[in-house]
Amino acid sequence: MINRYQNIQTTNYSGTGSLYYVNNIYPDVPISEQDDYLITTLGDRFDIFANNFYGDPSLWWVIPAANGLSGDSLYPPTGIQLRIPFDLRFLLEDYKSVNAVR
């Protein structure tokens, strides 16, 4: 199973000695005529969609970001239409840029 936290930075607040996750910032995902659309069913997962469409389950966050969903779960709501962005080149560059070591 995918680790949803693998690309999230951590920080060590002085005095506690504990590591804390830093919130990622997800860029806007522009609409394209090449985007795919699907209707979700019970048991669907964002990481499986990402693996099927992009060949990389770690890109699960792209789909909730493109659809205005919170991304706090790997399971999308059942029975909704999801937009699956086609071209991720600029989106991934934006993601890396806004989440560079802060």
N, CA, C and O atoms as a MOPAC input file, in Angstrom:
PM7 MOZYME 1SCF
protein

 N      0.84700 1    -1.17500 1     0.00000 1
 C      0.00000 1     0.00000 1     0.00000 1
 C      0.89200 1     1.23800 1     0.00000 1
 O      1.98100 1     1.23900 1     0.57500 1
 N      0.42000 1     2.26200 1    -0.64000 1
 C      1.16200 1     3.51600 1    -0.75800 1
 C      1.22600 1     4.24800 1     0.58700 1
 O      0.28100 1     4.20900 1     1.37500 1
 N      2.34700 1     4.90900 1     0.82800 1
 C      2.49100 1     5.75700 1     1.99800 1
 C      2.15500 1     7.17800 1     1.58200 1
 O      2.94100 1     7.80800 1     0.87400 1
 N      1.00100 1     7.70500 1     2.00500 1
 C      0.57200 1     9.03000 1     1.59200 1
 C      1.47200 1    10.13400 1     2.14000 1
 O      1.38100 1    11.27700 1     1.69400 1
 N      2.31800 1     9.81800 1     3.07700 1
 C      3.14800 1    10.82800 1     3.71600 1
 C      4.57100 1    10.86500 1     3.17500 1
 O      5.39300 1    11.63500 1     3.67200 1
 N      4.88200 1    10.04800 1     2.16300 1
 C      6.25800 1     9.93700 1     1.70100 1
 C      6.80800 1    11.23100 1     1.11600 1
 O      8.01900 1    11.44900 1     1.16700 1
 N      5.96900 1    12.08900 1     0.56800 1
 C      6.44800 1    13.32400 1    -0.04800 1
 C      6.19000 1    14.55400 1     0.81300 1
 O      6.30200 1    15.68100 1     0.33100 1
 N      5.84900 1    14.35000 1     2.06500 1
 C      5.55500 1    15.46800 1     2.95600 1
 C      6.78300 1    15.74400 1     3.81600 1
 O      7.36200 1    14.83700 1     4.41500 1
 N      7.16100 1    17.00100 1     3.86000 1
 C      8.31400 1    17.39500 1     4.64700 1
 C      8.00600 1    17.31200 1     6.13600 1
 O      6.85100 1    17.40300 1     6.55100 1
 N      9.05500 1    17.13700 1     6.92900 1
 C      8.91000 1    17.18200 1     8.37400 1
 C      9.79400 1    18.29300 1     8.91500 1
 O     10.73500 1    18.74100 1     8.25900 1
 N      9.47800 1    18.71800 1    10.10000 1
 C     10.28100 1    19.73300 1    10.75900 1
 C     10.43900 1    19.33900 1    12.21600 1
 O      9.59200 1    18.63900 1    12.76900 1
 N     11.49900 1    19.77800 1    12.82600 1
 C     11.75500 1    19.49700 1    14.22900 1
 C     11.65200 1    20.81400 1    14.98200 1
 O     12.52700 1    21.67300 1    14.87100 1
 N     10.58900 1    20.96500 1    15.74100 1
 C     10.43200 1    22.18400 1    16.52600 1
 C     11.40500 1    22.14500 1    17.68700 1
 O     11.49400 1    21.14700 1    18.40200 1
 N     12.13900 1    23.24100 1    17.87300 1
 C     13.15600 1    23.27400 1    18.92000 1
 C     12.52000 1    23.07200 1    20.29100 1
 O     11.43500 1    23.57000 1    20.59100 1
 N     13.23300 1    22.33400 1    21.08700 1
 C     12.78000 1    22.10800 1    22.44900 1
 C     11.99800 1    20.82300 1    22.64100 1
 O     11.98100 1    20.28100 1    23.74600 1
 N     11.36000 1    20.32400 1    21.61400 1
 C     10.54900 1    19.11500 1    21.79200 1
 C     11.27500 1    17.86200 1    21.34600 1
 O     11.05500 1    16.78500 1    21.90000 1
 N     12.13700 1    17.99200 1    20.35000 1
 C     12.83200 1    16.83200 1    19.81600 1
 C     11.95300 1    15.94500 1    18.95400 1
 O     12.38300 1    14.87500 1    18.52400 1
 N     10.73300 1    16.37400 1    18.70000 1
 C      9.80100 1    15.58900 1    17.89600 1
 C      9.71600 1    16.12500 1    16.47900 1
 O      9.86300 1    17.32400 1    16.24100 1
 N      9.47300 1    15.21000 1    15.53300 1
 C      9.26300 1    15.60300 1    14.14700 1
 C      7.77600 1    15.82300 1    13.90300 1
 O      6.93500 1    15.08000 1    14.40900 1
 N      7.46900 1    16.83600 1    13.13600 1
 C      6.09500 1    17.15000 1    12.77600 1
 C      6.00400 1    17.27600 1    11.26700 1
 O      6.93600 1    17.74700 1    10.61500 1
 N      4.87400 1    16.85100 1    10.71900 1
 C      4.65100 1    17.00600 1     9.28600 1
 C      4.30300 1    18.45000 1     8.97000 1
 O      3.60000 1    19.11600 1     9.73000 1
 N      4.80800 1    18.92600 1     7.83100 1
 C      4.50500 1    20.26100 1     7.33000 1
 C      3.41700 1    20.10300 1     6.26900 1
 O      3.52500 1    19.23300 1     5.40500 1
 N      2.38800 1    20.91900 1     6.31900 1
 C      1.30800 1    20.82000 1     5.33700 1
 C      1.82400 1    21.12400 1     3.93400 1
 O      2.51900 1    22.11700 1     3.71500 1
 N      1.47900 1    20.26600 1     3.00000 1
 C      1.80400 1    20.51700 1     1.60100 1
 C      0.82600 1    21.51800 1     1.02200 1
 O     -0.31100 1    21.64100 1     1.47800 1
 N      1.29100 1    22.22800 1     0.00900 1
 C      0.44000 1    23.16200 1    -0.73000 1
 C      0.22600 1    22.55000 1    -2.10200 1
 O      1.18400 1    22.21300 1    -2.79800 1
 N     -1.04200 1    22.40600 1    -2.48900 1
 C     -1.35900 1    21.81200 1    -3.77800 1
 C     -1.75900 1    22.90900 1    -4.75100 1
 O     -2.68200 1    23.67600 1    -4.47500 1
 N     -1.07500 1    22.99100 1    -5.88600 1
 C     -1.38000 1    24.04700 1    -6.85800 1
 C     -2.72200 1    23.79200 1    -7.54500 1
 O     -3.24400 1    22.67800 1    -7.53500 1
 N     -3.26500 1    24.85600 1    -8.13900 1
 C     -4.48200 1    24.71300 1    -8.93500 1
 C     -4.19700 1    23.81200 1   -10.12600 1
 O     -3.10700 1    23.83800 1   -10.69600 1
 N     -5.18500 1    23.02300 1   -10.48900 1
 C     -5.03700 1    22.08200 1   -11.60600 1
 C     -5.90100 1    22.59100 1   -12.75200 1
 O     -7.12600 1    22.47600 1   -12.70200 1
 N     -5.27300 1    23.15300 1   -13.78600 1
 C     -6.04800 1    23.71400 1   -14.89200 1
 C     -6.81200 1    22.64100 1   -15.66200 1
 O     -6.36000 1    21.50300 1   -15.78300 1
 N     -7.96800 1    23.02400 1   -16.17400 1
 C     -8.79500 1    22.12300 1   -16.97800 1
 C     -8.23500 1    22.06700 1   -18.39100 1
 O     -7.79000 1    23.07300 1   -18.94400 1
 N     -8.26600 1    20.86300 1   -18.96300 1
 C     -7.80000 1    20.65200 1   -20.33000 1
 C     -8.84600 1    19.83600 1   -21.07700 1
 O     -9.56400 1    19.03400 1   -20.48100 1
 N     -8.92400 1    20.04600 1   -22.37500 1
 C     -9.84200 1    19.25400 1   -23.19800 1
 C     -9.44500 1    17.78600 1   -23.21700 1
 O    -10.25700 1    16.93000 1   -23.56900 1
 N     -8.20600 1    17.48400 1   -22.84300 1
 C     -7.71500 1    16.10900 1   -22.86500 1
 C     -7.97600 1    15.36200 1   -21.55900 1
 O     -7.69400 1    14.16700 1   -21.46600 1
 N     -8.50800 1    16.04900 1   -20.55700 1
 C     -8.79000 1    15.40500 1   -19.27900 1
 C     -9.81400 1    14.28800 1   -19.45800 1
 O    -10.66900 1    14.34300 1   -20.34200 1
 N     -9.70900 1    13.27700 1   -18.60100 1
 C    -10.67600 1    12.18500 1   -18.57200 1
 C    -11.66500 1    12.44000 1   -17.43700 1
 O    -11.36400 1    13.17000 1   -16.49200 1
 N    -12.83900 1    11.83600 1   -17.53900 1
 C    -13.85800 1    11.93500 1   -16.49900 1
 C    -14.38000 1    10.54600 1   -16.20600 1
 O    -14.47600 1     9.70400 1   -17.09900 1
 N    -14.71700 1    10.31200 1   -14.94900 1
 C    -15.30600 1     9.03500 1   -14.56600 1
 C    -16.26400 1     9.25100 1   -13.40400 1
 O    -16.20600 1    10.27000 1   -12.71500 1
 N    -17.14300 1     8.28200 1   -13.19600 1
 C    -18.06200 1     8.29000 1   -12.06300 1
 C    -17.54000 1     7.26200 1   -11.06300 1
 O    -17.25700 1     6.12000 1   -11.42600 1
 N    -17.41500 1     7.67700 1    -9.80200 1
 C    -16.86300 1     6.79200 1    -8.78700 1
 C    -17.87200 1     5.74300 1    -8.33800 1
 O    -19.08400 1     5.95500 1    -8.38500 1
 N    -17.34500 1     4.61800 1    -7.90500 1
 C    -18.16100 1     3.54800 1    -7.33300 1
 C    -17.57700 1     3.17400 1    -5.97200 1
 O    -16.45600 1     3.56300 1    -5.64200 1
 N    -18.32600 1     2.43700 1    -5.20500 1
 C    -17.89600 1     2.02000 1    -3.88700 1
 C    -16.58100 1     1.25100 1    -3.98200 1
 O    -16.45300 1     0.33300 1    -4.79100 1
 N    -15.61400 1     1.62300 1    -3.16200 1
 C    -14.32600 1     0.94200 1    -3.13600 1
 C    -13.25400 1     1.56900 1    -4.00000 1
 O    -12.09700 1     1.15400 1    -3.93900 1
 N    -13.61300 1     2.57300 1    -4.81600 1
 C    -12.59200 1     3.26700 1    -5.60500 1
 C    -11.61400 1     3.97000 1    -4.68000 1
 O    -11.95200 1     4.34900 1    -3.55900 1
 N    -10.37100 1     4.13900 1    -5.18300 1
 C     -9.33900 1     4.82600 1    -4.40700 1
 C     -8.52900 1     5.72900 1    -5.32700 1
 O     -8.28200 1     5.40600 1    -6.48900 1
 N     -8.12000 1     6.87500 1    -4.77300 1
 C     -7.33400 1     7.83100 1    -5.54800 1
 C     -5.98800 1     7.25000 1    -5.97100 1
 O     -5.53700 1     7.50000 1    -7.08900 1
 N     -5.34300 1     6.48500 1    -5.10800 1
 C     -4.03200 1     5.93300 1    -5.46100 1
 C     -4.14000 1     4.91000 1    -6.58800 1
 O     -3.22900 1     4.79600 1    -7.40800 1
 N     -5.24000 1     4.16900 1    -6.63600 1
 C     -5.43100 1     3.21300 1    -7.72500 1
 C     -5.70600 1     3.94800 1    -9.03500 1
 O     -5.18900 1     3.56200 1   -10.08400 1
 N     -6.52100 1     5.01000 1    -8.97800 1
 C     -6.73800 1     5.83100 1   -10.17600 1
 C     -5.40900 1     6.39300 1   -10.67200 1
 O     -5.12100 1     6.34800 1   -11.86800 1
 N     -4.59200 1     6.92800 1    -9.74700 1
 C     -3.30400 1     7.51600 1   -10.13200 1
 C     -2.39200 1     6.46800 1   -10.76000 1
 O     -1.68300 1     6.75400 1   -11.72500 1
 N     -2.40900 1     5.27900 1   -10.22400 1
 C     -1.59400 1     4.22000 1   -10.80500 1
 C     -2.09000 1     3.84500 1   -12.19900 1
 O     -1.28800 1     3.63900 1   -13.11000 1
 N     -3.41100 1     3.75600 1   -12.36700 1
 C     -3.98400 1     3.39000 1   -13.66500 1
 C     -3.75400 1     4.46400 1   -14.72400 1
 O     -3.45000 1     4.14300 1   -15.87300 1
 N     -3.89500 1     5.73500 1   -14.35000 1
 C     -3.79200 1     6.82200 1   -15.32800 1
 C     -2.37100 1     7.35200 1   -15.49900 1
 O     -1.99200 1     7.76100 1   -16.59600 1
 N     -1.57800 1     7.35000 1   -14.41500 1
 C     -0.25000 1     7.96300 1   -14.46500 1
 C      0.88400 1     6.95800 1   -14.26800 1
 O      2.05000 1     7.29600 1   -14.46900 1
 N      0.55400 1     5.73600 1   -13.88000 1
 C      1.58300 1     4.74700 1   -13.61700 1
 C      2.33700 1     4.99800 1   -12.32900 1
 O      3.42400 1     4.45600 1   -12.13000 1
 N      1.76200 1     5.83100 1   -11.43200 1
 C      2.43700 1     6.18200 1   -10.18500 1
 C      1.39500 1     6.46400 1    -9.10800 1
 O      0.75700 1     7.51700 1    -9.13900 1
 N      1.20800 1     5.55400 1    -8.16000 1
 C      0.19100 1     5.76500 1    -7.12600 1
 C      0.49000 1     6.93600 1    -6.19400 1
 O     -0.41700 1     7.44300 1    -5.53400 1
 N      1.75500 1     7.37700 1    -6.13200 1
 C      2.08500 1     8.50700 1    -5.25500 1
 C      1.50700 1     9.82800 1    -5.77100 1
 O      1.52600 1    10.83100 1    -5.05800 1
 N      1.00300 1     9.83200 1    -6.98500 1
 C      0.37000 1    11.04000 1    -7.54100 1
 C     -1.12300 1    11.08000 1    -7.21900 1
 O     -1.87700 1    11.78200 1    -7.89200 1
 N     -1.55600 1    10.34000 1    -6.20700 1
 C     -2.95900 1    10.28300 1    -5.80100 1
 C     -3.53600 1    11.66800 1    -5.51600 1
 O     -4.71500 1    11.91100 1    -5.77500 1
 N     -2.71900 1    12.57300 1    -4.98700 1
 C     -3.17100 1    13.90100 1    -4.56500 1
 C     -3.64800 1    14.75800 1    -5.72900 1
 O     -4.41400 1    15.69900 1    -5.52500 1
 N     -3.20400 1    14.44700 1    -6.95600 1
 C     -3.58600 1    15.24100 1    -8.12700 1
 C     -5.09800 1    15.21000 1    -8.32900 1
 O     -5.70400 1    16.23100 1    -8.65500 1
 N     -5.70000 1    14.05300 1    -8.13800 1
 C     -7.12300 1    13.88800 1    -8.44400 1
 C     -8.00700 1    14.65100 1    -7.45100 1
 O     -8.89600 1    15.38000 1    -7.89300 1
 N     -7.81000 1    14.52300 1    -6.13400 1
 C     -8.63000 1    15.35600 1    -5.25600 1
 C     -8.36900 1    16.85800 1    -5.45700 1
 O     -9.29400 1    17.66600 1    -5.36900 1
 N     -7.10300 1    17.23100 1    -5.72700 1
 C     -6.79500 1    18.64600 1    -5.96200 1
 C     -7.51900 1    19.16900 1    -7.19400 1
 O     -7.98100 1    20.31000 1    -7.20000 1
 N     -7.62500 1    18.35900 1    -8.22900 1
 C     -8.28500 1    18.77300 1    -9.46500 1
 C     -9.79600 1    18.88000 1    -9.31300 1
 O    -10.46600 1    19.53100 1   -10.11400 1
 N    -10.32300 1    18.23700 1    -8.28100 1
 C    -11.77200 1    18.17700 1    -8.11400 1
 C    -12.27200 1    18.92100 1    -6.88600 1
 O    -13.43300 1    18.78100 1    -6.50100 1
 N    -11.40300 1    19.71000 1    -6.27100 1
 C    -11.81800 1    20.50800 1    -5.11800 1
 C    -12.15400 1    19.68100 1    -3.89200 1
 O    -12.93600 1    20.11000 1    -3.04300 1
 N    -11.56200 1    18.48300 1    -3.79500 1
 C    -11.78400 1    17.62800 1    -2.63300 1
 C    -10.63800 1    17.80600 1    -1.65000 1
 O     -9.54600 1    18.21900 1    -2.04000 1
 N    -10.87100 1    17.50200 1    -0.39900 1
 C     -9.88500 1    17.78600 1     0.63800 1
 C     -8.63500 1    16.92000 1     0.56400 1
 O     -7.56500 1    17.37600 1     0.96600 1
 N     -8.72500 1    15.70200 1     0.07100 1
 C     -7.55800 1    14.83700 1     0.01000 1
 C     -7.20200 1    14.23800 1     1.35200 1
 O     -6.08400 1    13.75500 1     1.53200 1
 N     -8.13900 1    14.25900 1     2.31400 1
 C     -7.86500 1    13.68500 1     3.62500 1
 C     -8.15300 1    12.18800 1     3.67700 1
 O     -8.02200 1    11.56000 1     4.72800 1
 N     -8.54200 1    11.62800 1     2.54900 1
 C     -8.81600 1    10.20000 1     2.45000 1
 C     -8.40800 1     9.71300 1     1.06600 1
 O     -8.44400 1    10.47100 1     0.09700 1
 N     -8.02300 1     8.45200 1     0.98100 1
 C     -7.71300 1     7.86300 1    -0.32100 1
 C     -8.98000 1     7.42500 1    -1.04700 1
 O     -8.92200 1     7.04800 1    -2.21700 1
 N    -10.13900 1     7.47300 1    -0.35600 1
 C    -11.39900 1     7.03400 1    -0.93200 1
 C    -12.24600 1     8.23500 1    -1.34800 1
 O    -12.59800 1     9.05900 1    -0.50300 1
 N    -12.57900 1     8.34800 1    -2.63100 1
 C    -13.45600 1     9.44200 1    -3.05000 1
 C    -14.90900 1     9.13600 1    -2.66200 1
 O    -15.26600 1     7.97800 1    -2.44300 1
 N    -15.73700 1    10.17400 1    -2.57900 1
 C    -17.15600 1     9.92600 1    -2.35400 1
 C    -17.71600 1     9.06300 1    -3.48900 1
 O    -17.29400 1     9.19400 1    -4.63800 1
 N    -18.64400 1     8.20100 1    -3.17100 1
 C    -19.24800 1     7.31600 1    -4.16400 1
 C    -20.26500 1     8.06800 1    -5.01200 1
 O    -21.04400 1     8.86800 1    -4.49300 1
 N    -20.25800 1     7.80900 1    -6.32400 1
 C    -21.27300 1     8.34200 1    -7.22100 1
 C    -21.04800 1     9.75700 1    -7.71500 1
 O    -21.97700 1    10.38700 1    -8.22000 1
 N    -19.83400 1    10.27100 1    -7.58000 1
 C    -19.55000 1    11.61200 1    -8.09700 1
 C    -18.71000 1    11.50700 1    -9.36700 1
 O    -18.05300 1    10.49700 1    -9.62000 1
 N    -18.74900 1    12.56500 1   -10.14900 1
 C    -17.90200 1    12.63000 1   -11.34800 1
 C    -16.55000 1    13.20800 1   -10.95300 1
 O    -16.47800 1    14.25100 1   -10.30300 1
 N    -15.49000 1    12.53300 1   -11.34500 1
 C    -14.13300 1    13.01900 1   -11.09300 1
 C    -13.46800 1    13.37800 1   -12.40600 1
 O    -13.60900 1    12.67700 1   -13.40900 1
 N    -12.74400 1    14.48200 1   -12.37900 1
 C    -11.91100 1    14.85800 1   -13.52800 1
 C    -10.52000 1    14.31300 1   -13.27000 1
 O     -9.94900 1    14.52300 1   -12.20000 1
 N     -9.98200 1    13.61800 1   -14.24700 1
 C     -8.62700 1    13.07400 1   -14.15600 1
 C     -7.75600 1    13.89400 1   -15.10400 1
 O     -7.83200 1    13.71700 1   -16.32000 1
 N     -6.92000 1    14.79900 1   -14.55600 1
 C     -6.07700 1    15.64100 1   -15.41200 1
 C     -5.15800 1    14.81300 1   -16.30400 1
 O     -4.62700 1    13.78200 1   -15.89200 1
 N     -4.98700 1    15.28200 1   -17.51700 1
 C     -4.20100 1    14.55200 1   -18.51100 1
 C     -2.71400 1    14.87700 1   -18.42500 1
 O     -1.88900 1    13.97400 1   -18.28700 1
 N     -2.37400 1    16.13900 1   -18.50500 1
 C     -0.97200 1    16.56200 1   -18.60600 1
 C     -0.49000 1    17.08400 1   -17.25800 1
 O     -0.97300 1    18.11000 1   -16.77900 1
 N      0.45600 1    16.38600 1   -16.64900 1
 C      0.93100 1    16.75500 1   -15.31600 1
 C      2.26900 1    17.48600 1   -15.31000 1
 O      2.76100 1    17.84500 1   -14.23900 1
 N      2.86800 1    17.71600 1   -16.46700 1
 C      4.22400 1    18.29100 1   -16.49200 1
 C      4.33200 1    19.57800 1   -15.68800 1
 O      5.15800 1    19.67000 1   -14.77900 1
 N      3.51500 1    20.56600 1   -16.00600 1
 C      3.61800 1    21.85700 1   -15.32800 1
 C      3.08400 1    21.78000 1   -13.90200 1
 O      3.58300 1    22.46700 1   -13.01100 1
 N      2.08400 1    20.95700 1   -13.69200 1
 C      1.52000 1    20.79700 1   -12.35800 1
 C      2.56600 1    20.26600 1   -11.38800 1
 O      2.68300 1    20.77000 1   -10.27100 1
 N      3.32100 1    19.26400 1   -11.79300 1
 C      4.33800 1    18.69700 1   -10.91300 1
 C      5.47300 1    19.68500 1   -10.65700 1
 O      6.03300 1    19.71400 1    -9.56100 1
 N      5.81300 1    20.48800 1   -11.65100 1
 C      6.82100 1    21.53400 1   -11.44500 1
 C      6.31700 1    22.55900 1   -10.43100 1
 O      7.06300 1    22.97600 1    -9.54500 1
 N      5.04800 1    22.96600 1   -10.56100 1
 C      4.45500 1    23.91300 1    -9.60900 1
 C      4.43500 1    23.32800 1    -8.20000 1
 O      4.75600 1    24.01300 1    -7.22900 1
 N      4.05500 1    22.05700 1    -8.09900 1
 C      4.00100 1    21.38700 1    -6.79400 1
 C      5.37500 1    21.40800 1    -6.12000 1
 O      5.48900 1    21.75200 1    -4.94400 1
 N      6.39800 1    21.04500 1    -6.86100 1
 C      7.75100 1    21.03200 1    -6.30900 1
 C      8.20100 1    22.43300 1    -5.90300 1
 O      8.85700 1    22.61800 1    -4.87800 1
 N      7.83900 1    23.40400 1    -6.71700 1
 C      8.23900 1    24.78000 1    -6.44100 1
 C      7.59400 1    25.32100 1    -5.17300 1
 O      8.28200 1    25.89900 1    -4.33200 1
 N      6.28800 1    25.14400 1    -5.02200 1
 C      5.60500 1    25.71100 1    -3.85900 1
 C      5.87800 1    24.93300 1    -2.58400 1
 O      5.64100 1    25.43900 1    -1.48800 1
 N      6.37700 1    23.70100 1    -2.71400 1
 C      6.66900 1    22.88500 1    -1.53100 1
 C      8.16300 1    22.68500 1    -1.31500 1
 O      8.57700 1    21.78400 1    -0.58500 1
 N      8.97200 1    23.53200 1    -1.95500 1
 C     10.41600 1    23.46400 1    -1.72700 1
 C     10.66400 1    23.69700 1    -0.24300 1
 O      9.83300 1    24.28200 1     0.45300 1
 N     11.79300 1    23.24300 1     0.22400 1
 C     12.10100 1    23.35700 1     1.64600 1
 C     11.78200 1    24.75200 1     2.14500 1
 O     12.31100 1    25.74900 1     1.65500 1
 N     10.90400 1    24.79300 1     3.13300 1
 C     10.45000 1    26.07600 1     3.67200 1
 C     11.03100 1    26.29900 1     5.03500 1
 O     10.76700 1    27.32700 1     5.65900 1

